[in-house]
Amino acid sequence: MKEVHMYTSQFYIAVSIVIVVIVALLIFLAGRNKKYRLTPLEGLAFGFILAGILFGSDRVIGYGLFGVGIILAVVDFYKRSKRK
């Protein structure tokens, strides 16, 4: 019987994608609630982080997209904290 070997990096990418999908579903379900809506900046940050996972095979592009997503999330967090 032939064993299927998955590289460690492919395993981490698959786990990351599953986690991002779960988070996206939770955000979507929370978005139905009227008191919390996803801001455009949050959506953009989420998209950059997802793109970083998908293009993770090229480290420069993957980490760059992750960095942009995290910076956008921090900016959105800072803007929200100023409002209240």
Gaussian input, Z-matrix of N, CA and C with variables (Angstrom, degrees):
# hf/3-21g

backbone

0 1
 N
 C     1     B1
 C     2     B2     1     A1
 N     3     B3     2     A2     1     D1
 C     4     B4     3     A3     2     D2
 C     5     B5     4     A4     3     D3
 N     6     B6     5     A5     4     D4
 C     7     B7     6     A6     5     D5
 C     8     B8     7     A7     6     D6
 N     9     B9     8     A8     7     D7
 C    10    B10     9     A9     8     D8
 C    11    B11    10    A10     9     D9
 N    12    B12    11    A11    10    D10
 C    13    B13    12    A12    11    D11
 C    14    B14    13    A13    12    D12
 N    15    B15    14    A14    13    D13
 C    16    B16    15    A15    14    D14
 C    17    B17    16    A16    15    D15
 N    18    B18    17    A17    16    D16
 C    19    B19    18    A18    17    D17
 C    20    B20    19    A19    18    D18
 N    21    B21    20    A20    19    D19
 C    22    B22    21    A21    20    D20
 C    23    B23    22    A22    21    D21
 N    24    B24    23    A23    22    D22
 C    25    B25    24    A24    23    D23
 C    26    B26    25    A25    24    D24
 N    27    B27    26    A26    25    D25
 C    28    B28    27    A27    26    D26
 C    29    B29    28    A28    27    D27
 N    30    B30    29    A29    28    D28
 C    31    B31    30    A30    29    D29
 C    32    B32    31    A31    30    D30
 N    33    B33    32    A32    31    D31
 C    34    B34    33    A33    32    D32
 C    35    B35    34    A34    33    D33
 N    36    B36    35    A35    34    D34
 C    37    B37    36    A36    35    D35
 C    38    B38    37    A37    36    D36
 N    39    B39    38    A38    37    D37
 C    40    B40    39    A39    38    D38
 C    41    B41    40    A40    39    D39
 N    42    B42    41    A41    40    D40
 C    43    B43    42    A42    41    D41
 C    44    B44    43    A43    42    D42
 N    45    B45    44    A44    43    D43
 C    46    B46    45    A45    44    D44
 C    47    B47    46    A46    45    D45
 N    48    B48    47    A47    46    D46
 C    49    B49    48    A48    47    D47
 C    50    B50    49    A49    48    D48
 N    51    B51    50    A50    49    D49
 C    52    B52    51    A51    50    D50
 C    53    B53    52    A52    51    D51
 N    54    B54    53    A53    52    D52
 C    55    B55    54    A54    53    D53
 C    56    B56    55    A55    54    D54
 N    57    B57    56    A56    55    D55
 C    58    B58    57    A57    56    D56
 C    59    B59    58    A58    57    D57
 N    60    B60    59    A59    58    D58
 C    61    B61    60    A60    59    D59
 C    62    B62    61    A61    60    D60
 N    63    B63    62    A62    61    D61
 C    64    B64    63    A63    62    D62
 C    65    B65    64    A64    63    D63
 N    66    B66    65    A65    64    D64
 C    67    B67    66    A66    65    D65
 C    68    B68    67    A67    66    D66
 N    69    B69    68    A68    67    D67
 C    70    B70    69    A69    68    D68
 C    71    B71    70    A70    69    D69
 N    72    B72    71    A71    70    D70
 C    73    B73    72    A72    71    D71
 C    74    B74    73    A73    72    D72
 N    75    B75    74    A74    73    D73
 C    76    B76    75    A75    74    D74
 C    77    B77    76    A76    75    D75
 N    78    B78    77    A77    76    D76
 C    79    B79    78    A78    77    D77
 C    80    B80    79    A79    78    D78
 N    81    B81    80    A80    79    D79
 C    82    B82    81    A81    80    D80
 C    83    B83    82    A82    81    D81
 N    84    B84    83    A83    82    D82
 C    85    B85    84    A84    83    D83
 C    86    B86    85    A85    84    D84
 N    87    B87    86    A86    85    D85
 C    88    B88    87    A87    86    D86
 C    89    B89    88    A88    87    D87
 N    90    B90    89    A89    88    D88
 C    91    B91    90    A90    89    D89
 C    92    B92    91    A91    90    D90
 N    93    B93    92    A92    91    D91
 C    94    B94    93    A93    92    D92
 C    95    B95    94    A94    93    D93
 N    96    B96    95    A95    94    D94
 C    97    B97    96    A96    95    D95
 C    98    B98    97    A97    96    D96
 N    99    B99    98    A98    97    D97
 C   100   B100    99    A99    98    D98
 C   101   B101   100   A100    99    D99
 N   102   B102   101   A101   100   D100
 C   103   B103   102   A102   101   D101
 C   104   B104   103   A103   102   D102
 N   105   B105   104   A104   103   D103
 C   106   B106   105   A105   104   D104
 C   107   B107   106   A106   105   D105
 N   108   B108   107   A107   106   D106
 C   109   B109   108   A108   107   D107
 C   110   B110   109   A109   108   D108
 N   111   B111   110   A110   109   D109
 C   112   B112   111   A111   110   D110
 C   113   B113   112   A112   111   D111
 N   114   B114   113   A113   112   D112
 C   115   B115   114   A114   113   D113
 C   116   B116   115   A115   114   D114
 N   117   B117   116   A116   115   D115
 C   118   B118   117   A117   116   D116
 C   119   B119   118   A118   117   D117
 N   120   B120   119   A119   118   D118
 C   121   B121   120   A120   119   D119
 C   122   B122   121   A121   120   D120
 N   123   B123   122   A122   121   D121
 C   124   B124   123   A123   122   D122
 C   125   B125   124   A124   123   D123
 N   126   B126   125   A125   124   D124
 C   127   B127   126   A126   125   D125
 C   128   B128   127   A127   126   D126
 N   129   B129   128   A128   127   D127
 C   130   B130   129   A129   128   D128
 C   131   B131   130   A130   129   D129
 N   132   B132   131   A131   130   D130
 C   133   B133   132   A132   131   D131
 C   134   B134   133   A133   132   D132
 N   135   B135   134   A134   133   D133
 C   136   B136   135   A135   134   D134
 C   137   B137   136   A136   135   D135
 N   138   B138   137   A137   136   D136
 C   139   B139   138   A138   137   D137
 C   140   B140   139   A139   138   D138
 N   141   B141   140   A140   139   D139
 C   142   B142   141   A141   140   D140
 C   143   B143   142   A142   141   D141
 N   144   B144   143   A143   142   D142
 C   145   B145   144   A144   143   D143
 C   146   B146   145   A145   144   D144
 N   147   B147   146   A146   145   D145
 C   148   B148   147   A147   146   D146
 C   149   B149   148   A148   147   D147
 N   150   B150   149   A149   148   D148
 C   151   B151   150   A150   149   D149
 C   152   B152   151   A151   150   D150
 N   153   B153   152   A152   151   D151
 C   154   B154   153   A153   152   D152
 C   155   B155   154   A154   153   D153
 N   156   B156   155   A155   154   D154
 C   157   B157   156   A156   155   D155
 C   158   B158   157   A157   156   D156
 N   159   B159   158   A158   157   D157
 C   160   B160   159   A159   158   D158
 C   161   B161   160   A160   159   D159
 N   162   B162   161   A161   160   D160
 C   163   B163   162   A162   161   D161
 C   164   B164   163   A163   162   D162
 N   165   B165   164   A164   163   D163
 C   166   B166   165   A165   164   D164
 C   167   B167   166   A166   165   D165
 N   168   B168   167   A167   166   D166
 C   169   B169   168   A168   167   D167
 C   170   B170   169   A169   168   D168
 N   171   B171   170   A170   169   D169
 C   172   B172   171   A171   170   D170
 C   173   B173   172   A172   171   D171
 N   174   B174   173   A173   172   D172
 C   175   B175   174   A174   173   D173
 C   176   B176   175   A175   174   D174
 N   177   B177   176   A176   175   D175
 C   178   B178   177   A177   176   D176
 C   179   B179   178   A178   177   D177
 N   180   B180   179   A179   178   D178
 C   181   B181   180   A180   179   D179
 C   182   B182   181   A181   180   D180
 N   183   B183   182   A182   181   D181
 C   184   B184   183   A183   182   D182
 C   185   B185   184   A184   183   D183
 N   186   B186   185   A185   184   D184
 C   187   B187   186   A186   185   D185
 C   188   B188   187   A187   186   D186
 N   189   B189   188   A188   187   D187
 C   190   B190   189   A189   188   D188
 C   191   B191   190   A190   189   D189
 N   192   B192   191   A191   190   D190
 C   193   B193   192   A192   191   D191
 C   194   B194   193   A193   192   D192
 N   195   B195   194   A194   193   D193
 C   196   B196   195   A195   194   D194
 C   197   B197   196   A196   195   D195
 N   198   B198   197   A197   196   D196
 C   199   B199   198   A198   197   D197
 C   200   B200   199   A199   198   D198
 N   201   B201   200   A200   199   D199
 C   202   B202   201   A201   200   D200
 C   203   B203   202   A202   201   D201
 N   204   B204   203   A203   202   D202
 C   205   B205   204   A204   203   D203
 C   206   B206   205   A205   204   D204
 N   207   B207   206   A206   205   D205
 C   208   B208   207   A207   206   D206
 C   209   B209   208   A208   207   D207
 N   210   B210   209   A209   208   D208
 C   211   B211   210   A210   209   D209
 C   212   B212   211   A211   210   D210
 N   213   B213   212   A212   211   D211
 C   214   B214   213   A213   212   D212
 C   215   B215   214   A214   213   D213
 N   216   B216   215   A215   214   D214
 C   217   B217   216   A216   215   D215
 C   218   B218   217   A217   216   D216
 N   219   B219   218   A218   217   D217
 C   220   B220   219   A219   218   D218
 C   221   B221   220   A220   219   D219
 N   222   B222   221   A221   220   D220
 C   223   B223   222   A222   221   D221
 C   224   B224   223   A223   222   D222
 N   225   B225   224   A224   223   D223
 C   226   B226   225   A225   224   D224
 C   227   B227   226   A226   225   D225
 N   228   B228   227   A227   226   D226
 C   229   B229   228   A228   227   D227
 C   230   B230   229   A229   228   D228
 N   231   B231   230   A230   229   D229
 C   232   B232   231   A231   230   D230
 C   233   B233   232   A232   231   D231
 N   234   B234   233   A233   232   D232
 C   235   B235   234   A234   233   D233
 C   236   B236   235   A235   234   D234
 N   237   B237   236   A236   235   D235
 C   238   B238   237   A237   236   D236
 C   239   B239   238   A238   237   D237
 N   240   B240   239   A239   238   D238
 C   241   B241   240   A240   239   D239
 C   242   B242   241   A241   240   D240
 N   243   B243   242   A242   241   D241
 C   244   B244   243   A243   242   D242
 C   245   B245   244   A244   243   D243
 N   246   B246   245   A245   244   D244
 C   247   B247   246   A246   245   D245
 C   248   B248   247   A247   246   D246
 N   249   B249   248   A248   247   D247
 C   250   B250   249   A249   248   D248
 C   251   B251   250   A250   249   D249

   B1=1.4392
   B2=1.5286
   B3=1.3095
   B4=1.4488
   B5=1.5317
   B6=1.3268
   B7=1.4592
   B8=1.5241
   B9=1.3101
   B10=1.4567
   B11=1.5197
   B12=1.3258
   B13=1.4616
   B14=1.5203
   B15=1.3049
   B16=1.4561
   B17=1.5259
   B18=1.3002
   B19=1.4507
   B20=1.5209
   B21=1.3030
   B22=1.4600
   B23=1.5235
   B24=1.3227
   B25=1.4652
   B26=1.5212
   B27=1.3158
   B28=1.4656
   B29=1.5270
   B30=1.3132
   B31=1.4549
   B32=1.5264
   B33=1.3353
   B34=1.4584
   B35=1.5301
   B36=1.3070
   B37=1.4669
   B38=1.5181
   B39=1.3232
   B40=1.4667
   B41=1.5251
   B42=1.3270
   B43=1.4720
   B44=1.5217
   B45=1.3271
   B46=1.4647
   B47=1.5216
   B48=1.3185
   B49=1.4631
   B50=1.5236
   B51=1.3227
   B52=1.4691
   B53=1.5263
   B54=1.3196
   B55=1.4656
   B56=1.5193
   B57=1.3260
   B58=1.4715
   B59=1.5239
   B60=1.3173
   B61=1.4632
   B62=1.5283
   B63=1.3186
   B64=1.4722
   B65=1.5289
   B66=1.3384
   B67=1.4691
   B68=1.5259
   B69=1.3385
   B70=1.4618
   B71=1.5236
   B72=1.3174
   B73=1.4680
   B74=1.5258
   B75=1.3190
   B76=1.4654
   B77=1.5280
   B78=1.3282
   B79=1.4662
   B80=1.5179
   B81=1.3314
   B82=1.4595
   B83=1.5216
   B84=1.3198
   B85=1.4613
   B86=1.5282
   B87=1.3294
   B88=1.4686
   B89=1.5214
   B90=1.3320
   B91=1.4627
   B92=1.5116
   B93=1.3054
   B94=1.4650
   B95=1.5201
   B96=1.3204
   B97=1.4563
   B98=1.5285
   B99=1.2928
   B100=1.4578
   B101=1.5270
   B102=1.3382
   B103=1.4519
   B104=1.5314
   B105=1.3254
   B106=1.4618
   B107=1.5109
   B108=1.3127
   B109=1.4631
   B110=1.5260
   B111=1.3129
   B112=1.4544
   B113=1.5219
   B114=1.3263
   B115=1.4598
   B116=1.5274
   B117=1.3307
   B118=1.4735
   B119=1.5305
   B120=1.3298
   B121=1.4616
   B122=1.5258
   B123=1.3280
   B124=1.4696
   B125=1.5231
   B126=1.3181
   B127=1.4615
   B128=1.5150
   B129=1.3270
   B130=1.4560
   B131=1.5301
   B132=1.3299
   B133=1.4663
   B134=1.5275
   B135=1.3208
   B136=1.4622
   B137=1.5285
   B138=1.3281
   B139=1.4605
   B140=1.5213
   B141=1.3423
   B142=1.4604
   B143=1.5274
   B144=1.3093
   B145=1.4686
   B146=1.5263
   B147=1.3206
   B148=1.4625
   B149=1.5277
   B150=1.3302
   B151=1.4661
   B152=1.5255
   B153=1.3289
   B154=1.4606
   B155=1.5133
   B156=1.3293
   B157=1.4625
   B158=1.5246
   B159=1.3145
   B160=1.4709
   B161=1.5260
   B162=1.3381
   B163=1.4620
   B164=1.5236
   B165=1.3133
   B166=1.4555
   B167=1.5124
   B168=1.3150
   B169=1.4631
   B170=1.5304
   B171=1.3265
   B172=1.4602
   B173=1.5245
   B174=1.3055
   B175=1.4695
   B176=1.5237
   B177=1.3154
   B178=1.4657
   B179=1.5250
   B180=1.3167
   B181=1.4647
   B182=1.5189
   B183=1.3137
   B184=1.4659
   B185=1.5187
   B186=1.3332
   B187=1.4646
   B188=1.5257
   B189=1.3227
   B190=1.4661
   B191=1.5220
   B192=1.3272
   B193=1.4669
   B194=1.5240
   B195=1.3314
   B196=1.4690
   B197=1.5281
   B198=1.3282
   B199=1.4598
   B200=1.5157
   B201=1.3356
   B202=1.4640
   B203=1.5251
   B204=1.3233
   B205=1.4682
   B206=1.5207
   B207=1.3064
   B208=1.4623
   B209=1.5266
   B210=1.3300
   B211=1.4665
   B212=1.5282
   B213=1.3319
   B214=1.4664
   B215=1.5258
   B216=1.3240
   B217=1.4700
   B218=1.5235
   B219=1.3212
   B220=1.4644
   B221=1.5307
   B222=1.3365
   B223=1.4693
   B224=1.5192
   B225=1.3304
   B226=1.4641
   B227=1.5221
   B228=1.3183
   B229=1.4646
   B230=1.5248
   B231=1.3393
   B232=1.4527
   B233=1.5321
   B234=1.3332
   B235=1.4758
   B236=1.5276
   B237=1.3130
   B238=1.4725
   B239=1.5206
   B240=1.3312
   B241=1.4524
   B242=1.5354
   B243=1.3035
   B244=1.4550
   B245=1.5366
   B246=1.3317
   B247=1.4715
   B248=1.5038
   B249=1.3161
   B250=1.4786
   B251=1.4665
   A1=108.57
   A2=115.87
   A3=122.28
   A4=110.23
   A5=116.35
   A6=120.10
   A7=109.56
   A8=114.63
   A9=119.96
   A10=107.79
   A11=116.14
   A12=120.80
   A13=108.85
   A14=114.86
   A15=119.84
   A16=107.32
   A17=115.76
   A18=119.44
   A19=109.68
   A20=115.77
   A21=121.43
   A22=111.34
   A23=117.30
   A24=119.51
   A25=111.12
   A26=117.90
   A27=120.36
   A28=110.56
   A29=116.70
   A30=120.44
   A31=110.46
   A32=116.87
   A33=120.55
   A34=111.55
   A35=117.01
   A36=120.43
   A37=109.87
   A38=117.72
   A39=120.87
   A40=111.06
   A41=117.03
   A42=120.48
   A43=110.18
   A44=117.48
   A45=121.29
   A46=111.53
   A47=116.96
   A48=120.59
   A49=110.42
   A50=117.18
   A51=120.41
   A52=110.17
   A53=117.41
   A54=120.74
   A55=110.97
   A56=117.40
   A57=120.54
   A58=110.67
   A59=117.58
   A60=120.44
   A61=110.38
   A62=117.05
   A63=120.54
   A64=110.37
   A65=116.47
   A66=120.13
   A67=110.70
   A68=117.07
   A69=120.53
   A70=111.06
   A71=117.04
   A72=120.01
   A73=111.17
   A74=117.15
   A75=120.29
   A76=111.04
   A77=116.89
   A78=120.21
   A79=110.39
   A80=116.39
   A81=119.98
   A82=111.20
   A83=116.35
   A84=120.00
   A85=111.37
   A86=117.11
   A87=120.05
   A88=110.45
   A89=116.95
   A90=121.25
   A91=112.64
   A92=116.89
   A93=120.34
   A94=110.65
   A95=115.49
   A96=121.02
   A97=107.71
   A98=117.97
   A99=122.15
   A100=113.59
   A101=118.38
   A102=118.41
   A103=113.38
   A104=119.45
   A105=120.70
   A106=109.45
   A107=115.47
   A108=121.92
   A109=108.86
   A110=116.06
   A111=122.21
   A112=108.54
   A113=116.86
   A114=120.28
   A115=109.35
   A116=116.70
   A117=118.66
   A118=112.66
   A119=116.76
   A120=119.87
   A121=111.30
   A122=117.00
   A123=120.54
   A124=110.74
   A125=115.94
   A126=119.98
   A127=111.92
   A128=116.03
   A129=120.66
   A130=111.04
   A131=116.44
   A132=120.48
   A133=110.29
   A134=116.29
   A135=120.94
   A136=110.77
   A137=116.93
   A138=121.30
   A139=112.32
   A140=116.89
   A141=120.07
   A142=111.28
   A143=116.70
   A144=119.34
   A145=110.55
   A146=116.64
   A147=120.17
   A148=110.76
   A149=116.97
   A150=120.52
   A151=110.64
   A152=117.32
   A153=120.71
   A154=112.15
   A155=115.66
   A156=119.74
   A157=110.34
   A158=116.07
   A159=119.86
   A160=112.27
   A161=117.30
   A162=120.94
   A163=111.37
   A164=116.72
   A165=122.27
   A166=114.48
   A167=118.07
   A168=119.13
   A169=111.28
   A170=117.30
   A171=121.42
   A172=107.00
   A173=116.16
   A174=120.66
   A175=113.37
   A176=117.71
   A177=119.87
   A178=110.17
   A179=117.04
   A180=121.06
   A181=110.34
   A182=117.84
   A183=121.44
   A184=112.70
   A185=116.36
   A186=119.84
   A187=111.28
   A188=116.58
   A189=119.91
   A190=111.49
   A191=116.07
   A192=120.18
   A193=110.91
   A194=116.94
   A195=120.64
   A196=110.29
   A197=116.07
   A198=121.17
   A199=112.48
   A200=116.39
   A201=120.37
   A202=110.11
   A203=117.08
   A204=120.60
   A205=111.92
   A206=116.87
   A207=120.49
   A208=110.61
   A209=117.18
   A210=120.15
   A211=110.13
   A212=117.79
   A213=120.66
   A214=111.58
   A215=116.94
   A216=119.95
   A217=111.10
   A218=117.19
   A219=120.87
   A220=110.57
   A221=116.92
   A222=120.78
   A223=110.33
   A224=117.44
   A225=120.50
   A226=110.91
   A227=117.00
   A228=120.80
   A229=110.59
   A230=117.00
   A231=121.86
   A232=110.46
   A233=116.82
   A234=120.32
   A235=111.22
   A236=117.00
   A237=120.19
   A238=111.74
   A239=116.92
   A240=119.44
   A241=110.79
   A242=118.56
   A243=122.41
   A244=111.82
   A245=116.12
   A246=121.56
   A247=112.74
   A248=117.02
   A249=120.38
   A250=113.95
   D1=137.05
   D2=-176.52
   D3=-89.20
   D4=130.01
   D5=178.32
   D6=-90.85
   D7=144.41
   D8=177.14
   D9=-99.58
   D10=121.30
   D11=179.15
   D12=-104.55
   D13=132.45
   D14=176.59
   D15=-112.51
   D16=130.96
   D17=178.50
   D18=-63.90
   D19=151.64
   D20=-178.12
   D21=-59.63
   D22=-43.25
   D23=-179.40
   D24=-64.99
   D25=-37.27
   D26=177.50
   D27=-65.83
   D28=-35.98
   D29=177.68
   D30=-64.05
   D31=-45.34
   D32=179.45
   D33=-64.50
   D34=-38.13
   D35=177.41
   D36=-64.51
   D37=-44.04
   D38=179.38
   D39=-62.92
   D40=-43.14
   D41=178.41
   D42=-64.31
   D43=-41.24
   D44=178.80
   D45=-62.00
   D46=-42.02
   D47=179.36
   D48=-64.47
   D49=-41.81
   D50=178.47
   D51=-62.62
   D52=-42.59
   D53=179.48
   D54=-65.20
   D55=-41.60
   D56=179.08
   D57=-64.59
   D58=-39.23
   D59=177.90
   D60=-64.15
   D61=-41.26
   D62=178.15
   D63=-63.22
   D64=-44.16
   D65=178.35
   D66=-63.20
   D67=-41.19
   D68=178.51
   D69=-61.71
   D70=-41.41
   D71=177.80
   D72=-64.78
   D73=-40.90
   D74=178.03
   D75=-64.38
   D76=-40.86
   D77=177.71
   D78=-65.56
   D79=-41.01
   D80=178.89
   D81=-62.91
   D82=-43.93
   D83=179.21
   D84=-67.76
   D85=-36.06
   D86=176.78
   D87=-70.84
   D88=-27.45
   D89=179.09
   D90=-66.75
   D91=-22.99
   D92=176.34
   D93=-68.86
   D94=-26.49
   D95=177.22
   D96=-71.72
   D97=131.27
   D98=-174.31
   D99=-68.99
   D100=-25.85
   D101=-174.47
   D102=-82.16
   D103=-12.48
   D104=176.93
   D105=-132.10
   D106=120.90
   D107=176.35
   D108=-121.65
   D109=145.97
   D110=176.67
   D111=-75.14
   D112=124.45
   D113=179.02
   D114=-77.61
   D115=157.59
   D116=178.26
   D117=-58.92
   D118=-35.58
   D119=179.63
   D120=-67.75
   D121=-37.32
   D122=175.62
   D123=-64.56
   D124=-42.27
   D125=178.94
   D126=-63.06
   D127=-40.39
   D128=178.33
   D129=-66.02
   D130=-42.26
   D131=177.64
   D132=-62.22
   D133=-43.40
   D134=178.30
   D135=-61.08
   D136=-41.48
   D137=178.58
   D138=-63.27
   D139=-41.65
   D140=178.40
   D141=-65.38
   D142=-39.93
   D143=178.88
   D144=-66.51
   D145=-41.09
   D146=176.77
   D147=-63.02
   D148=-42.09
   D149=177.45
   D150=-63.89
   D151=-35.66
   D152=176.95
   D153=-62.72
   D154=-36.28
   D155=176.72
   D156=-69.68
   D157=-44.45
   D158=-177.07
   D159=-67.47
   D160=-35.90
   D161=179.99
   D162=-100.95
   D163=27.78
   D164=-177.67
   D165=-69.01
   D166=-14.22
   D167=-179.66
   D168=-67.54
   D169=-31.87
   D170=172.93
   D171=-97.06
   D172=105.52
   D173=-169.82
   D174=-58.83
   D175=-40.92
   D176=-177.45
   D177=-62.25
   D178=-47.58
   D179=-179.85
   D180=-68.38
   D181=-45.90
   D182=-178.23
   D183=-60.70
   D184=-49.38
   D185=179.83
   D186=-68.12
   D187=-34.23
   D188=177.22
   D189=-63.03
   D190=-44.33
   D191=178.60
   D192=-66.15
   D193=-39.75
   D194=175.10
   D195=-58.64
   D196=-46.82
   D197=-178.81
   D198=-60.06
   D199=-45.02
   D200=178.70
   D201=-62.60
   D202=-42.11
   D203=179.42
   D204=-63.05
   D205=-42.06
   D206=-179.94
   D207=-68.17
   D208=-40.43
   D209=178.09
   D210=-62.53
   D211=-43.82
   D212=178.31
   D213=-63.12
   D214=-38.60
   D215=178.35
   D216=-65.43
   D217=-40.20
   D218=178.68
   D219=-66.62
   D220=-41.94
   D221=177.36
   D222=-60.91
   D223=-43.43
   D224=178.94
   D225=-64.52
   D226=-41.06
   D227=177.76
   D228=-61.61
   D229=-42.39
   D230=179.55
   D231=-64.26
   D232=-43.24
   D233=179.31
   D234=-63.87
   D235=-39.96
   D236=179.13
   D237=-67.44
   D238=-37.12
   D239=-179.26
   D240=-70.25
   D241=-28.41
   D242=177.62
   D243=-70.76
   D244=-33.65
   D245=-178.32
   D246=-65.30
   D247=-34.72
   D248=-173.27
   D249=-90.63

